[in-house]
Amino acid sequence: MLRVMVLGSAAGGGLPQWNCACDGCSAARADPSLRNGQMSLAVSADDRHWFLINASPDLRQQLIETPALHPQGLRHSPIAGVILTNGEVDAVAGLLSLREGSPFRLYAHPDVLEVLAENSIFNVLNPALVPRLPMALDRPLSLDLPDGSPSGLEVEAFAVPGKPAWYLEGAAPREGDTIGLRLTAGGRSLFLLPACAAVPPELAERLRGADLLFFDGTLWTDDEMIRAGLSQKTGLGMGHMAISGVGGAIAALAGLEIGRKIFVHINNSNPVLLPGSPERQEAERAGWCVARPGLEVSL
């Protein structure tokens, strides 16, 4: 069995973002049902031990809102580990909310572990309780529970087109700047690519026939934030391909016989977040789902 829960599916800043009054953020302030935390997932092979994928700045509230992740004893957590896909603030800041002494394993590419090691604030995570374990690319790795026993989950990290974390811009690109994950349990697999700048042929073949795909849904169009007056950056300039258009995710991933396709890491400027919008309808007609907090999928 492989079960995944969406804790949050928004991009950095969430929905609404604290300093934004775009259409999406304004709608979310008026309608609490539209509010969405920054992207984090939880996966399990047994419904008892869970591995978080990314630790968002909203993690504390996301855990409160997810009963499966509540303590089952006086001092306990069903969180067995955290897997990081990158070193962005919206992927690592939530680690600081897990500092109260419960053991878990922290998995990341060696380059991301190096970033954490260079920032002493992460030393609040006691290494005796939270060992930092490297994920080499293209090498399947069994995920263990804090006591060393097998969880039943296996993860494989692989490089995808992207860019360094924004606070590391200017540094030389490194192999682990942007990775995707394949998680497997009981013969079923899911892929997660929360940041992806392109789908070259070799990546398309890797994803072909997947049971479940969570994919970068940051922007609907590449120049979306420029046209909205929110930024001078394009999607590709931030390491994210658009959803729509000839070179967008919908077109690039069509025809690959993927069982279920779900957009995550969706920016507040993206109208696909709004139910009933033409963009949401177009995505759904193309066979895509737009993730919401609380969405669960079992394979």
N, C-alpha and C positions, 0 to 999 in steps of 0.2 A: 504494500500500500504506500502511496505517496500523497500526502495532503499538504496543501498550501493555503495560507490565509494572507490576504492583503491587509496590512495595517494602515498603510497610506499609499497614495499613488500620484501625489503631486510632485512637481519639481521643486527646486530650491526656493524657499520662501513660503511654500504652501498656498492654500486657497482658503481665506483671503491672505494675501501678503500684507504685512503690517503697514507698509508705506505706499500701497498701491490702490487706486480707485478705478482700475480698468473695468470693463463690463463684467468680466468673470468675478473679480474681487468684490465689486459692488453687489452683484447678485448673491454671492455667498454671505455677505454681511446681512442681507435682507432675508435670506432663506437658509437657516442652519443646516438643512439637509444637504446643501451643496458643499459644505465645508469639508476640507480634505487636508490631511497632514502630508508631510514630505515622505517620499517613497521608502517603504520598508515592507518586507515580506517575512513570514514565518513558515518553515517547512518541517514536516515530521514524517517518520516511517511507522510510528506506533501510537500517535495521538497522546503521548505522555511526555516525550522529550522533544523540545523544539529548538531549531536553529534559526536565528534571525539572519536575514540577508540585508545588510546595511543597518546601521543604528542611527536613525534620523534624529534631528534636534527635537522632534515631537514625541520621542519614544516613550517617555513617562506616561503621557496621556494615552498613547496608543495601547500601552500595556493595560492601563485601567479599563479601557473600552473593550478588551479582549479577554473574556473569562477563561479561556483555555490557557492563558499565560499568567493567571493569578497564582499566588502561593497556595500550596496544599498543606502547609504546616506553619508552625510559629516563625521559623526562618527557613524559607524554601523558595526555589524558583524552578519552574519547568524549562527555563531557558538553559540549554546545554551548550550552546555555542553561538558565535556571531561570525558571519562570513562577509567580508568587505569586497565590493567590486571595484572600489577606487578610493582615493584619499580626499575626495571632495568634502567640504564642511557638512553638507547634508547627508553624507554617508557615515561620518565618523563622530560627529558631535554628541550623538546619543550615547556613546560609550561612557561618557562622564556621568550619565544617570545610572550606570550599572556598577558603581564603585563601593557598594555597601557590604562587600565581603562574601557574596555567593560565588561559588566556583563556576566558571564556564571556559570554553576554549575559543580562542580568537584566531581565525584563519584569514590570511590575506596574501597577496603577491608580495615577494620580498621587498620590492620597491615601496609598497605602501607601509609595510612594517618599518622600513627605514624612516619614512616620514613621521610615523608615530614616535619612534625612538628619538627623533630630533626635537620633539615637542614635549618638554618635561611634564606638562599638565597631565598627560596620559599615564604618568607614573602613579596616579591615584588607583590604578588597577594593579593590585598586588600580583606580581608575576608568579608567585607561588600558588595563587588561586586562578589566575587568568594567564595561562601560557600562550605565547604568541607563536603561531605555527605557520610556516611558509607554504604557500600553494605554488608549486612550479607549474608552468604552462604545459598543457597537453599531456598531463600525467594524472590519471584518475587517483583520487585520494579518499580512503575510507574515513568518515567522520566518526570520531569516538566521543563517548560521553565523558563527563568530568572524571569518573572513576576509571577510565581507560577501557571500558567495555564498548563493543561496537553498537552504533546507533541504528544500523541498517541502511544508512544513507551513504552515498558516494558522490563526491563533487569532482568535476573536471573544469579547470579554468582554461580559457583560450583567449588570445589577443584578438581585438576587433579594432577597426579604424576609429580613431578618436584623437584626443589631445590631453595634455597634463591638466591637473586640477588648476582652477583659475588663479589661486594664490601661488602657484608654481610656474605660471606663465613666464616665458623667458628662459627657463631652464631647458636643457637639451631633452628632446623626447626620449622616453624610456619604454622598454618593452611592455611593462606592466601598467602603463598610464591608463589604458581602457581595456577592460576584460569583460568577457561574457562567461556565464556559468552553465554547466549542464549538471543537474542533480538527478540521481537515479536511486530508485528503491523498488524492490519487488519486480524488476524487469520493466518498469515504466520510467519515463524520463520527462523532465521539463527543462526548458532553456530560459535563461534570463539575460537580456541585453538592455540594461537601463540607459546606456549611452552608446550610440553607434553613428558614425558619420557616413557610412556607405555599406552596401552589401555586395562585395566582390564575389565572383563565381565560387570561390572556395568556401566562403561563408554560407552562401546559399545552399551548397551541397551538404554542409555540416548540419544545417537546419532542416533539410528535406525529410519529410515523414515524421517530424517530431510529434509527440503526443500533445504537448502544450508549449506555447511560446509567450513569454512576457517580453515586450519590445518597446524600445524608445519611442515615446509619443510626445516628446517635448513641444514641438511646434507643428502647426498645421501647414504653414508655408514658411519658406526659408527666410523671407524678409518681414515676417509677421510683427516682430517687435519694433522694427524700424517704422513700418507703416502706422503702427499704433502710437508712435511717439514715446515708446518706453525705453528704447536703447538704440545704439548705433551698430549693434552686433547682429550678424546673420546667424541662423542656426548652425550652418557649417562652420562658421567662425568659432562657435562654442563647442564644436564636436558632436553636433546632433543633426541627422538628416531629417527632413520634413516628413510629415505623414503623407501629404497629397502631392500630386504632380507626377510628371514622367519619371523623375528620379527619386520619388518618395517611397516610403516604406510599404504602402499598400501595393504599389506596382511592383516593387522589388521582390516582395515575398509572395506574390500571387503564383499559383500553380505549383507550389512546393509540397502539397498534400499534408499540410500541418493540421493536426486535429483541432486545436483551439488556439486562437490568436487574440492576445489581450494587450492593449496599450497601457503602459505605466510611465512614470516620470513625466507628467504632463504639466506644462507651464501654465501659470494663471492667465496668460494672454491667449491661450488656445481655446477657440470656441467649441472644440469637441467635448470639453468638460461640461457643457450646458445641455441637459436633456432637451430633445426636440429641436436643437439647432440643425440647420442644413448640413453642417459638417459632421455632426453626430450621426445623422441619418445616412450620409454617404459612407462613413466608416462601417456602420452596421450592415448596410447593403453589400459591402465588400467582404463581409464575414468576420469583422473585428468586433471585439467587446472593449469598452472603456472601463478600466478598473475603478472600483470604488472601495473605500474602507469597509471591511466586513465581508468582502467577496471571498468565498471559499471554493476550492476546486479539489476533488479527490480523483486520483487515477488508480 
